[in-house]
Amino acid sequence: MSKVKTYQVELSKEPGAVIEKARKTASSNGFEFAGDETGGRFAGKGLEGRYRIEGAQMSIIIDKKPLILPWGLIESSIKSFFV
C-alpha cells in the first residue's frame, strides 16, 4: 500500500454544491461515494480516500492509490473531482 497523503483545498462554493458535484462525478466515473457536507469516503479504480470539511477548508486524504499513478496526477484529478 502507498503512503497516506493529504491535500488541502479552499472551497469557492458552498459545501453542499461541492459534494453534489463530487457525487455526480464519482457516479459517472465508476467510483463509490458516501458522505455529506462534513465528511465522507470515496473509492474506485484502485484509489481509496476520504475527506473532511471545516468551514471553507477541505482536507482530502488519499489512503490507497495504484503504484503506477504519480502523486501529481492524483492531486490534479482529486481537486477537479471536488472543486
N, CA, C and O atoms as CSV, one atom per row, in Angstrom:
chain,resi,resn,atom,element,x,y,z
A,1,MET,N,N,0.844,-1.186,0.000
A,1,MET,CA,C,0.000,0.000,0.000
A,1,MET,C,C,0.885,1.244,0.000
A,1,MET,O,O,1.929,1.266,0.651
A,2,SER,N,N,0.473,2.265,-0.721
A,2,SER,CA,C,1.186,3.529,-0.772
A,2,SER,C,C,0.991,4.297,0.521
A,2,SER,O,O,0.064,4.031,1.286
A,3,LYS,N,N,1.872,5.246,0.753
A,3,LYS,CA,C,1.723,6.054,1.953
A,3,LYS,C,C,0.493,6.958,1.842
A,3,LYS,O,O,0.032,7.271,0.744
A,4,VAL,N,N,-0.017,7.362,2.982
A,4,VAL,CA,C,-1.171,8.248,3.037
A,4,VAL,C,C,-0.705,9.668,2.715
A,4,VAL,O,O,0.359,10.097,3.160
A,5,LYS,N,N,-1.508,10.385,1.941
A,5,LYS,CA,C,-1.177,11.762,1.580
A,5,LYS,C,C,-2.418,12.624,1.741
A,5,LYS,O,O,-3.527,12.192,1.425
A,6,THR,N,N,-2.232,13.843,2.232
A,6,THR,CA,C,-3.345,14.761,2.475
A,6,THR,C,C,-3.180,16.018,1.630
A,6,THR,O,O,-2.089,16.582,1.532
A,7,TYR,N,N,-4.288,16.447,1.022
A,7,TYR,CA,C,-4.322,17.683,0.252
A,7,TYR,C,C,-5.310,18.632,0.904
A,7,TYR,O,O,-6.363,18.209,1.381
A,8,GLN,N,N,-4.973,19.917,0.925
A,8,GLN,CA,C,-5.855,20.947,1.455
A,8,GLN,C,C,-6.413,21.752,0.284
A,8,GLN,O,O,-5.668,22.163,-0.606
A,9,VAL,N,N,-7.722,21.975,0.290
A,9,VAL,CA,C,-8.380,22.719,-0.775
A,9,VAL,C,C,-9.268,23.781,-0.146
A,9,VAL,O,O,-10.053,23.496,0.757
A,10,GLU,N,N,-9.134,25.005,-0.634
A,10,GLU,CA,C,-10.000,26.097,-0.212
A,10,GLU,C,C,-11.251,26.045,-1.087
A,10,GLU,O,O,-11.148,26.119,-2.311
A,11,LEU,N,N,-12.417,25.920,-0.483
A,11,LEU,CA,C,-13.658,25.813,-1.240
A,11,LEU,C,C,-14.116,27.184,-1.714
A,11,LEU,O,O,-14.119,28.148,-0.949
A,12,SER,N,N,-14.502,27.262,-2.980
A,12,SER,CA,C,-15.022,28.517,-3.530
A,12,SER,C,C,-16.544,28.495,-3.626
A,12,SER,O,O,-17.167,29.495,-3.981
A,13,LYS,N,N,-17.143,27.329,-3.301
A,13,LYS,CA,C,-18.597,27.174,-3.318
A,13,LYS,C,C,-19.048,26.626,-1.976
A,13,LYS,O,O,-18.230,26.201,-1.160
A,14,GLU,N,N,-20.344,26.639,-1.756
A,14,GLU,CA,C,-20.906,26.048,-0.550
A,14,GLU,C,C,-20.593,24.555,-0.508
A,14,GLU,O,O,-20.599,23.906,-1.554
A,15,PRO,N,N,-20.320,23.993,0.669
A,15,PRO,CA,C,-20.018,22.562,0.769
A,15,PRO,C,C,-21.068,21.660,0.107
A,15,PRO,O,O,-20.706,20.659,-0.512
A,16,GLY,N,N,-22.333,21.988,0.222
A,16,GLY,CA,C,-23.377,21.167,-0.394
A,16,GLY,C,C,-23.227,21.081,-1.905
A,16,GLY,O,O,-23.419,20.012,-2.484
A,17,ALA,N,N,-22.888,22.188,-2.548
A,17,ALA,CA,C,-22.691,22.204,-4.005
A,17,ALA,C,C,-21.452,21.408,-4.390
A,17,ALA,O,O,-21.453,20.710,-5.404
A,18,VAL,N,N,-20.403,21.508,-3.593
A,18,VAL,CA,C,-19.168,20.756,-3.860
A,18,VAL,C,C,-19.434,19.255,-3.766
A,18,VAL,O,O,-18.981,18.486,-4.614
A,19,ILE,N,N,-20.161,18.847,-2.743
A,19,ILE,CA,C,-20.448,17.420,-2.541
A,19,ILE,C,C,-21.377,16.901,-3.627
A,19,ILE,O,O,-21.207,15.770,-4.083
A,20,GLU,N,N,-22.337,17.677,-4.045
A,20,GLU,CA,C,-23.240,17.246,-5.122
A,20,GLU,C,C,-22.461,17.025,-6.421
A,20,GLU,O,O,-22.686,16.038,-7.122
A,21,LYS,N,N,-21.550,17.941,-6.740
A,21,LYS,CA,C,-20.716,17.779,-7.930
A,21,LYS,C,C,-19.848,16.526,-7.803
A,21,LYS,O,O,-19.733,15.752,-8.754
A,22,ALA,N,N,-19.243,16.325,-6.646
A,22,ALA,CA,C,-18.397,15.150,-6.430
A,22,ALA,C,C,-19.196,13.864,-6.554
A,22,ALA,O,O,-18.714,12.885,-7.125
A,23,ARG,N,N,-20.409,13.859,-6.025
A,23,ARG,CA,C,-21.269,12.672,-6.100
A,23,ARG,C,C,-21.581,12.328,-7.567
A,23,ARG,O,O,-21.516,11.162,-7.957
A,24,LYS,N,N,-21.916,13.339,-8.374
A,24,LYS,CA,C,-22.224,13.116,-9.789
A,24,LYS,C,C,-20.981,12.670,-10.560
A,24,LYS,O,O,-21.051,11.756,-11.382
A,25,THR,N,N,-19.848,13.313,-10.295
A,25,THR,CA,C,-18.606,12.951,-10.969
A,25,THR,C,C,-18.197,11.521,-10.617
A,25,THR,O,O,-17.774,10.760,-11.487
A,26,ALA,N,N,-18.326,11.164,-9.349
A,26,ALA,CA,C,-17.993,9.803,-8.912
A,26,ALA,C,C,-18.862,8.785,-9.637
A,26,ALA,O,O,-18.353,7.791,-10.155
A,27,SER,N,N,-20.153,9.022,-9.675
A,27,SER,CA,C,-21.080,8.098,-10.307
A,27,SER,C,C,-20.768,7.915,-11.791
A,27,SER,O,O,-20.788,6.791,-12.293
A,28,SER,N,N,-20.484,8.997,-12.486
A,28,SER,CA,C,-20.232,8.906,-13.920
A,28,SER,C,C,-18.864,8.309,-14.248
A,28,SER,O,O,-18.610,7.955,-15.399
A,29,ASN,N,N,-17.972,8.191,-13.245
A,29,ASN,CA,C,-16.646,7.635,-13.474
A,29,ASN,C,C,-16.426,6.287,-12.787
A,29,ASN,O,O,-15.294,5.812,-12.698
A,30,GLY,N,N,-17.503,5.674,-12.303
A,30,GLY,CA,C,-17.399,4.349,-11.720
A,30,GLY,C,C,-16.822,4.301,-10.315
A,30,GLY,O,O,-16.310,3.263,-9.895
A,31,PHE,N,N,-16.896,5.400,-9.586
A,31,PHE,CA,C,-16.414,5.452,-8.210
A,31,PHE,C,C,-17.580,5.328,-7.233
A,31,PHE,O,O,-18.706,5.719,-7.538
A,32,GLU,N,N,-17.297,4.785,-6.071
A,32,GLU,CA,C,-18.258,4.792,-4.971
A,32,GLU,C,C,-18.041,6.085,-4.199
A,32,GLU,O,O,-16.906,6.537,-4.045
A,33,PHE,N,N,-19.119,6.676,-3.719
A,33,PHE,CA,C,-19.021,7.916,-2.961
A,33,PHE,C,C,-20.056,7.896,-1.861
A,33,PHE,O,O,-21.234,7.651,-2.123
A,34,ALA,N,N,-19.636,8.150,-0.629
A,34,ALA,CA,C,-20.555,8.216,0.503
A,34,ALA,C,C,-20.111,9.366,1.393
A,34,ALA,O,O,-18.958,9.422,1.819
A,35,GLY,N,N,-21.028,10.280,1.671
A,35,GLY,CA,C,-20.665,11.380,2.547
A,35,GLY,C,C,-21.637,12.529,2.462
A,35,GLY,O,O,-22.632,12.486,1.739
A,36,ASP,N,N,-21.320,13.559,3.221
A,36,ASP,CA,C,-22.157,14.753,3.271
A,36,ASP,C,C,-21.265,15.989,3.364
A,36,ASP,O,O,-20.086,15.936,3.011
A,37,GLU,N,N,-21.826,17.100,3.838
A,37,GLU,CA,C,-21.109,18.377,3.881
A,37,GLU,C,C,-20.037,18.442,4.953
A,37,GLU,O,O,-19.329,19.445,5.042
A,38,THR,N,N,-19.891,17.396,5.776
A,38,THR,CA,C,-18.859,17.403,6.811
A,38,THR,C,C,-17.736,16.409,6.546
A,38,THR,O,O,-16.601,16.623,6.973
A,39,GLY,N,N,-18.048,15.324,5.842
A,39,GLY,CA,C,-17.013,14.332,5.565
A,39,GLY,C,C,-17.573,13.107,4.892
A,39,GLY,O,O,-18.787,12.920,4.816
A,40,GLY,N,N,-16.666,12.262,4.399
A,40,GLY,CA,C,-17.097,11.040,3.739
A,40,GLY,C,C,-15.936,10.282,3.134
A,40,GLY,O,O,-14.771,10.564,3.413
A,41,ARG,N,N,-16.281,9.297,2.285
A,41,ARG,CA,C,-15.303,8.408,1.665
A,41,ARG,C,C,-15.587,8.259,0.173
A,41,ARG,O,O,-16.711,8.465,-0.285
A,42,PHE,N,N,-14.548,7.899,-0.571
A,42,PHE,CA,C,-14.694,7.598,-1.991
A,42,PHE,C,C,-13.712,6.482,-2.347
A,42,PHE,O,O,-12.666,6.333,-1.716
A,43,ALA,N,N,-14.066,5.710,-3.361
A,43,ALA,CA,C,-13.199,4.605,-3.784
A,43,ALA,C,C,-13.536,4.197,-5.207
A,43,ALA,O,O,-14.689,4.259,-5.633
A,44,GLY,N,N,-12.514,3.782,-5.928
A,44,GLY,CA,C,-12.703,3.277,-7.277
A,44,GLY,C,C,-11.391,3.221,-8.028
A,44,GLY,O,O,-10.500,4.041,-7.804
A,45,LYS,N,N,-11.276,2.249,-8.923
A,45,LYS,CA,C,-10.112,2.111,-9.800
A,45,LYS,C,C,-8.799,2.063,-9.031
A,45,LYS,O,O,-7.790,2.609,-9.477
A,46,GLY,N,N,-8.814,1.409,-7.876
A,46,GLY,CA,C,-7.604,1.261,-7.075
A,46,GLY,C,C,-7.293,2.423,-6.152
A,46,GLY,O,O,-6.291,2.393,-5.437
A,47,LEU,N,N,-8.132,3.440,-6.157
A,47,LEU,CA,C,-7.930,4.621,-5.325
A,47,LEU,C,C,-8.941,4.608,-4.186
A,47,LEU,O,O,-10.124,4.341,-4.402
A,48,GLU,N,N,-8.478,4.896,-2.983
A,48,GLU,CA,C,-9.372,4.995,-1.832
A,48,GLU,C,C,-9.002,6.235,-1.041
A,48,GLU,O,O,-7.824,6.517,-0.825
A,49,GLY,N,N,-10.013,6.973,-0.612
A,49,GLY,CA,C,-9.741,8.174,0.155
A,49,GLY,C,C,-10.930,8.617,0.961
A,49,GLY,O,O,-11.994,7.997,0.942
A,50,ARG,N,N,-10.724,9.704,1.669
A,50,ARG,CA,C,-11.778,10.284,2.500
A,50,ARG,C,C,-11.587,11.797,2.515
A,50,ARG,O,O,-10.545,12.305,2.102
A,51,TYR,N,N,-12.582,12.495,2.985
A,51,TYR,CA,C,-12.488,13.946,3.044
A,51,TYR,C,C,-13.172,14.462,4.304
A,51,TYR,O,O,-14.048,13.814,4.878
A,52,ARG,N,N,-12.741,15.647,4.711
A,52,ARG,CA,C,-13.357,16.368,5.829
A,52,ARG,C,C,-13.507,17.817,5.409
A,52,ARG,O,O,-12.632,18.375,4.747
A,53,ILE,N,N,-14.617,18.421,5.793
A,53,ILE,CA,C,-14.837,19.837,5.508
A,53,ILE,C,C,-15.048,20.567,6.820
A,53,ILE,O,O,-15.875,20.178,7.645
A,54,GLU,N,N,-14.282,21.636,6.994
A,54,GLU,CA,C,-14.434,22.514,8.148
A,54,GLU,C,C,-14.466,23.939,7.615
A,54,GLU,O,O,-13.447,24.469,7.173
A,55,GLY,N,N,-15.643,24.555,7.660
A,55,GLY,CA,C,-15.799,25.890,7.101
A,55,GLY,C,C,-15.593,25.853,5.601
A,55,GLY,O,O,-16.259,25.096,4.895
A,56,ALA,N,N,-14.665,26.676,5.107
A,56,ALA,CA,C,-14.367,26.714,3.674
A,56,ALA,C,C,-13.119,25.903,3.328
A,56,ALA,O,O,-12.599,26.002,2.217
A,57,GLN,N,N,-12.643,25.103,4.277
A,57,GLN,CA,C,-11.430,24.301,4.066
A,57,GLN,C,C,-11.780,22.823,3.968
A,57,GLN,O,O,-12.486,22.283,4.820
A,58,MET,N,N,-11.279,22.176,2.920
A,58,MET,CA,C,-11.492,20.743,2.737
A,58,MET,C,C,-10.151,20.028,2.806
A,58,MET,O,O,-9.183,20.437,2.166
A,59,SER,N,N,-10.105,18.959,3.586
A,59,SER,CA,C,-8.941,18.077,3.637
A,59,SER,C,C,-9.310,16.809,2.880
A,59,SER,O,O,-10.318,16.170,3.182
A,60,ILE,N,N,-8.497,16.449,1.902
A,60,ILE,CA,C,-8.707,15.236,1.122
A,60,ILE,C,C,-7.545,14.302,1.443
A,60,ILE,O,O,-6.385,14.631,1.192
A,61,ILE,N,N,-7.863,13.145,1.996
A,61,ILE,CA,C,-6.852,12.191,2.424
A,61,ILE,C,C,-6.889,10.983,1.490
A,61,ILE,O,O,-7.923,10.329,1.359
A,62,ILE,N,N,-5.779,10.691,0.852
A,62,ILE,CA,C,-5.675,9.514,-0.018
A,62,ILE,C,C,-5.063,8.394,0.818
A,62,ILE,O,O,-3.914,8.487,1.252
A,63,ASP,N,N,-5.835,7.345,1.038
A,63,ASP,CA,C,-5.383,6.213,1.844
A,63,ASP,C,C,-4.706,5.139,1.005
A,63,ASP,O,O,-3.838,4.420,1.499
A,64,LYS,N,N,-5.098,5.026,-0.264
A,64,LYS,CA,C,-4.547,3.985,-1.128
A,64,LYS,C,C,-4.610,4.460,-2.570
A,64,LYS,O,O,-5.591,5.073,-2.991
A,65,LYS,N,N,-3.539,4.168,-3.333
A,65,LYS,CA,C,-3.514,4.519,-4.757
A,65,LYS,C,C,-2.760,3.445,-5.512
A,65,LYS,O,O,-1.933,2.747,-4.926
A,66,PRO,N,N,-3.028,3.297,-6.796
A,66,PRO,CA,C,-2.237,2.368,-7.603
A,66,PRO,C,C,-0.781,2.840,-7.648
A,66,PRO,O,O,-0.521,4.036,-7.779
A,67,LEU,N,N,0.146,1.928,-7.541
A,67,LEU,CA,C,1.566,2.286,-7.521
A,67,LEU,C,C,2.014,3.015,-8.774
A,67,LEU,O,O,2.910,3.856,-8.704
A,68,ILE,N,N,1.414,2.715,-9.919
A,68,ILE,CA,C,1.885,3.320,-11.165
A,68,ILE,C,C,1.404,4.756,-11.366
A,68,ILE,O,O,1.920,5.456,-12.238
A,69,LEU,N,N,0.432,5.206,-10.581
A,69,LEU,CA,C,-0.055,6.578,-10.737
A,69,LEU,C,C,0.784,7.536,-9.899
A,69,LEU,O,O,0.928,7.333,-8.693
A,70,PRO,N,N,1.341,8.579,-10.520
A,70,PRO,CA,C,2.134,9.552,-9.766
A,70,PRO,C,C,1.236,10.448,-8.900
A,70,PRO,O,O,0.077,10.700,-9.230
A,71,TRP,N,N,1.804,10.917,-7.792
A,71,TRP,CA,C,1.037,11.759,-6.877
A,71,TRP,C,C,0.537,13.036,-7.554
A,71,TRP,O,O,-0.549,13.509,-7.219
A,72,GLY,N,N,1.281,13.599,-8.481
A,72,GLY,CA,C,0.840,14.818,-9.170
A,72,GLY,C,C,-0.451,14.601,-9.941
A,72,GLY,O,O,-1.334,15.460,-9.930
A,73,LEU,N,N,-0.567,13.471,-10.605
A,73,LEU,CA,C,-1.792,13.145,-11.337
A,73,LEU,C,C,-2.952,12.921,-10.365
A,73,LEU,O,O,-4.076,13.356,-10.617
A,74,ILE,N,N,-2.672,12.246,-9.264
A,74,ILE,CA,C,-3.707,12.026,-8.240
A,74,ILE,C,C,-4.212,13.374,-7.724
A,74,ILE,O,O,-5.420,13.588,-7.620
A,75,GLU,N,N,-3.289,14.281,-7.404
A,75,GLU,CA,C,-3.666,15.587,-6.860
A,75,GLU,C,C,-4.556,16.366,-7.826
A,75,GLU,O,O,-5.603,16.873,-7.422
A,76,SER,N,N,-4.159,16.467,-9.090
A,76,SER,CA,C,-4.965,17.240,-10.042
A,76,SER,C,C,-6.319,16.593,-10.280
A,76,SER,O,O,-7.321,17.295,-10.412
A,77,SER,N,N,-6.367,15.276,-10.337
A,77,SER,CA,C,-7.633,14.571,-10.547
A,77,SER,C,C,-8.579,14.742,-9.363
A,77,SER,O,O,-9.769,15.000,-9.544
A,78,ILE,N,N,-8.052,14.598,-8.168
A,78,ILE,CA,C,-8.885,14.701,-6.967
A,78,ILE,C,C,-9.406,16.133,-6.801
A,78,ILE,O,O,-10.573,16.332,-6.464
A,79,LYS,N,N,-8.556,17.115,-7.032
A,79,LYS,CA,C,-9.010,18.507,-6.894
A,79,LYS,C,C,-10.090,18.829,-7.907
A,79,LYS,O,O,-11.039,19.541,-7.579
A,80,SER,N,N,-9.975,18.321,-9.142
A,80,SER,CA,C,-11.018,18.585,-10.139
A,80,SER,C,C,-12.305,17.822,-9.785
A,80,SER,O,O,-13.402,18.251,-10.142
A,81,PHE,N,N,-12.167,16.723,-9.104
A,81,PHE,CA,C,-13.295,15.912,-8.647
A,81,PHE,C,C,-14.182,16.712,-7.679
A,81,PHE,O,O,-15.410,16.668,-7.762
A,82,PHE,N,N,-13.536,17.438,-6.767
A,82,PHE,CA,C,-14.274,18.158,-5.723
A,82,PHE,C,C,-14.520,19.631,-6.033
A,82,PHE,O,O,-15.526,20.185,-5.591
A,83,VAL,N,N,-13.637,20.271,-6.773
A,83,VAL,CA,C,-13.754,21.735,-6.932
A,83,VAL,C,C,-14.263,22.102,-8.292
A,83,VAL,O,O,-14.421,23.285,-8.594
